[in-house]
């Protein structure tokens, strides 16, 4: 490979890294099932290039992170969690945590 090909590869990798960083607030919002994830995605896609809107969107996405109570409520309704950890095992784990 000559120098031009090496530079092209590096340039493409930098563009890809920049795109992933740019879309990170959207990833967080959808990963954590933020209530306003579609509005947040619209703000990032339309105004994120300003920098300030991107920072606000990142804070907004992180603000929607589910707390312990919400995560517990989600696992209470998820049958797969109870298949992996039956209720008596789950209760004994909680008892061990309380003892520590």
C-alpha positions in Angstrom: 0.0 0.0 0.0 1.2 3.5 -0.7 0.7 6.6 1.4 -2.6 7.6 -0.2 -4.3 4.3 0.7 -3.1 4.5 4.3 -4.4 8.1 4.6 -7.8 7.1 3.1 -8.2 4.2 5.6 -7.3 6.5 8.5 -9.6 9.2 7.3 -12.5 6.7 6.9 -11.9 5.3 10.4 -11.9 8.9 11.9 -15.2 9.6 10.1 -16.7 6.4 11.4 -15.6 7.2 15.0 -17.0 10.7 14.7 -20.3 9.4 13.4 -20.5 6.9 16.4 -19.8 9.7 18.9 -22.4 11.9 17.1 -25.1 9.2 17.4 -24.2 8.2 21.0 -27.0 10.2 22.7 -29.5 8.4 20.4 -28.0 5.0 21.3 -28.3 5.8 25.1 -31.9 7.0 24.7 -33.0 3.9 22.9 -30.9 1.5 25.0 -32.5 2.9 28.2 -36.0 3.2 26.7 -36.1 7.0 27.3 -39.7 8.2 27.2 -38.9 10.9 24.7 -36.3 9.0 22.6 -37.8 10.0 19.3 -37.8 13.7 20.1 -34.2 13.3 21.3 -33.2 11.6 18.1 -34.7 14.4 16.1 -32.8 17.0 18.1 -29.5 15.1 17.6 -30.0 14.6 13.9 -31.2 18.1 13.1 -29.3 20.3 15.6 -26.6 18.1 17.0 -24.0 19.6 14.6 -24.1 22.8 16.7 -22.3 21.2 19.6 -24.5 22.8 22.2 -27.6 20.9 21.1 -25.5 17.7 21.1 -24.4 18.3 24.7 -27.9 19.1 25.8 -29.1 15.9 24.0 -26.5 13.8 25.8 -27.5 15.2 29.2 -31.2 14.7 28.2 -30.5 11.0 27.3 -28.5 10.4 30.5 -31.3 12.0 32.5 -33.7 9.3 31.2 -31.6 6.5 32.6 -33.9 4.1 34.5 -33.4 4.1 38.2 -33.2 1.0 40.4 -36.9 1.0 41.1 -37.8 1.2 37.4 -35.3 -1.6 36.5 -36.8 -3.8 39.3 -40.3 -3.1 37.9 -39.1 -4.1 34.5 -37.6 -7.4 35.7 -40.7 -8.2 37.8 -42.7 -8.4 34.5 -40.0 -10.1 32.5 -40.6 -13.9 32.6 -37.1 -14.6 31.3 -35.5 -13.1 34.4 -37.6 -15.4 36.6 -36.6 -18.4 34.6 -32.9 -17.5 35.1 -33.4 -16.6 38.8 -36.4 -18.2 40.5 -38.0 -16.0 43.2 -36.5 -18.0 46.1 -33.0 -17.6 44.7 -33.6 -13.9 44.1 -34.8 -13.5 47.7 -31.8 -15.3 49.1 -29.5 -13.1 47.0 -31.3 -10.0 48.5 -30.9 -11.4 52.0 -27.1 -11.9 51.4 -26.9 -8.3 50.2 -28.7 -7.1 53.4 -26.2 -9.0 55.6 -23.2 -7.2 54.1 
